[in-house]
Amino acid sequence: MILYGARGQAKVIYDLILSNNQLLEYLVDDHPPATFPHHLEVFLPTKELLLNKKVIIAVGDNKIREKIYHEIKEWCEFETMEHHSAYVSRFVEIGQGTVIMPKVCINAEVKIGMHCIINTASVIEHESVIEDFVHISPNAALAGNILIKKGAHIGLGANVIQGVTVGENAIVGAGTVVLTDVPDYAVVVGNPGRIVRFVGEEK
């Protein structure tokens, strides 16, 4: 297995690999850092290194993760990974490249797209749909029948009530309580959640 990325998110996923008694073959990064845990060497990504290998894109930023996917998807396969402490219903669909972190709970008939990060101790309830390249932050709680569209980011400890749609590339701030639908590219904060700006606008 190869990790593409060698910073914070990669350190977490590397630890997950070790916890699952799996083997890491290479670390690659477009800008290799000076150091990495256990003095592992970090290589520049090349077609030769990635060709026909199983890869996890270990990058927290949704847009960068998607960009890397499109650059290398013709060369390699993508590994899905789940920490042994997570509870994932047998009736869940999970796309390629998605990582399920420790103590996550995902209940029945949830559908999760590819290259998502479902972070530590988050909860996704029944019949929810998480599209591609989404990041669900630690301790976020998503009630049933929720739709989280492509590229959205749900912040640390956020709560989203049942039946809500969070739009494409939207950002839900840490601790936000989402009671109504969130438009595409909206940044929502507070309790109850309110739109404070749109992605790309100046703060």
C-alpha positions in Angstrom: 0.0 0.0 0.0 1.1 3.6 -0.7 0.1 6.8 1.1 0.0 9.8 -1.1 0.6 12.7 1.3 3.1 13.0 4.2 1.6 15.6 6.6 -1.0 15.6 9.3 -3.6 13.4 7.7 -1.0 11.0 6.5 0.4 10.6 10.0 -3.1 9.6 11.3 -3.7 7.2 8.4 -0.2 5.7 8.9 -1.1 5.0 12.5 -4.3 3.4 11.3 -2.4 1.1 9.0 -0.2 0.0 11.8 -3.2 -0.6 14.1 -4.7 -2.8 11.4 -1.5 -4.8 11.1 -1.1 -3.8 7.5 2.0 -2.9 5.6 3.0 0.4 4.1 5.2 0.2 1.0 5.9 3.9 0.2 5.1 7.4 1.3 4.9 9.9 -1.6 4.3 13.7 -1.5 4.6 16.4 -4.1 6.6 18.4 -1.6 8.3 15.9 0.7 8.7 17.1 4.3 12.1 16.9 6.0 10.9 14.4 8.6 8.1 11.8 9.0 7.4 9.5 12.0 9.8 6.5 12.3 12.2 8.2 10.0 10.3 6.9 6.9 11.6 8.2 3.6 9.2 10.2 1.5 9.4 10.0 -2.3 8.2 12.2 -5.1 5.1 10.6 -6.8 5.9 9.0 -10.2 3.9 6.8 -12.5 6.5 4.0 -11.9 6.0 4.1 -8.1 2.2 4.2 -8.3 1.5 1.9 -11.2 -0.9 -1.0 -10.3 -0.4 -0.3 -6.6 -3.1 0.2 -3.9 -3.1 3.9 -2.9 -4.8 6.0 -0.2 -4.8 9.8 -0.8 -3.9 10.9 2.7 -4.7 14.6 2.3 -7.3 16.4 4.5 -8.2 19.2 2.0 -11.1 18.0 -0.1 -10.2 19.9 -3.3 -6.5 18.8 -3.2 -7.6 15.2 -2.6 -9.9 15.4 -5.6 -7.2 17.0 -7.8 -4.7 14.2 -6.9 -7.3 11.6 -7.7 -7.8 12.9 -11.2 -4.0 13.0 -11.7 -3.3 9.4 -10.7 -6.5 7.5 -11.2 -5.3 5.8 -14.5 -2.2 4.4 -12.8 -3.4 2.7 -9.6 -6.1 1.2 -7.5 -7.5 2.9 -4.4 -7.7 1.3 -1.0 -10.6 1.7 1.4 -9.7 1.5 5.0 -11.6 1.1 8.3 -10.2 1.2 11.8 -11.0 -1.9 13.8 -12.8 0.1 16.5 -15.3 1.6 14.1 -18.9 0.3 13.9 -20.0 0.0 10.3 -23.4 -1.7 9.6 -23.2 -4.6 7.2 -25.8 -2.7 5.1 -23.5 0.3 4.3 -22.0 1.1 0.9 -18.5 2.7 0.9 -16.7 4.0 -2.1 -13.0 3.5 -3.0 -10.4 5.5 -1.2 -12.6 6.4 1.8 -11.1 6.1 5.2 -13.1 5.4 8.4 -11.3 6.5 11.5 -11.5 5.1 15.1 -14.8 5.0 17.0 -16.9 6.0 14.1 -20.5 4.8 14.0 -22.2 4.3 10.6 -25.7 2.8 10.7 -27.8 0.9 8.2 -28.3 1.8 4.6 -25.9 4.7 4.6 -24.1 5.3 1.3 -20.7 6.9 1.3 -18.9 8.0 -1.9 -15.2 7.7 -2.8 -12.2 9.4 -1.2 -14.2 10.6 1.9 -12.7 11.1 5.3 -15.0 10.0 8.1 -13.1 11.2 11.1 -12.8 10.1 14.7 -15.9 9.4 16.7 -18.3 10.9 14.1 -21.8 9.4 13.7 -23.7 8.9 10.5 -27.2 7.7 11.0 -29.5 5.5 8.8 -30.2 6.1 5.1 -27.9 9.1 4.8 -25.9 9.8 1.6 -22.4 11.1 1.7 -21.1 12.0 -1.8 -17.5 12.0 -3.0 -14.6 13.9 -1.5 -16.5 14.9 1.7 -14.8 15.3 5.1 -16.8 14.6 8.2 -14.8 16.0 11.2 -14.3 14.4 14.6 -17.4 14.1 16.8 -19.8 15.4 14.1 -23.2 13.8 14.4 -25.4 13.4 11.3 -29.0 12.3 11.8 -30.9 10.0 9.5 -31.8 10.7 5.8 -29.2 13.4 5.4 -27.6 14.3 2.0 -24.0 15.7 2.2 -23.1 16.7 -1.4 -19.7 16.4 -3.1 -16.8 18.3 -1.5 -18.6 19.5 1.6 -16.8 19.8 4.9 -18.7 19.2 8.2 -16.8 20.7 11.1 -15.7 19.5 14.5 -18.6 18.6 16.7 -21.2 19.9 14.3 -24.8 18.5 14.4 -27.0 18.1 11.4 -30.7 17.2 12.0 -32.6 14.6 10.0 -33.6 15.2 6.4 -31.2 18.1 5.8 -29.2 18.6 2.6 -25.7 20.2 2.8 -24.7 21.6 -0.6 -21.7 20.9 -2.8 -18.5 22.4 -1.4 -20.3 23.9 1.6 -18.6 24.3 4.9 -20.3 23.7 8.2 -18.3 25.3 11.0 -17.2 23.6 14.2 -20.0 23.2 16.7 -22.7 24.4 14.3 -26.2 23.0 14.6 -27.8 22.7 11.1 -31.6 22.8 11.1 -32.3 23.7 7.5 -30.8 23.0 4.1 -27.4 24.5 3.3 -26.8 25.9 -0.3 -23.9 25.0 -2.4 -20.7 26.8 -1.4 -22.3 28.3 1.7 -20.3 28.7 5.0 -22.6 28.1 7.9 -21.8 28.7 11.6 -23.7 29.0 14.9 -26.7 27.5 16.7 -28.9 27.6 14.8 -26.6 27.5 11.8 -26.7 30.7 9.6 -24.9 31.6 6.4 -22.1 34.0 7.0 -20.5 34.0 3.5 -19.9 31.8 0.5 -16.7 29.9 -0.4 -14.5 32.3 -2.4 -15.9 35.5 -0.8 -13.6 37.5 1.4 -14.2 37.1 5.1 
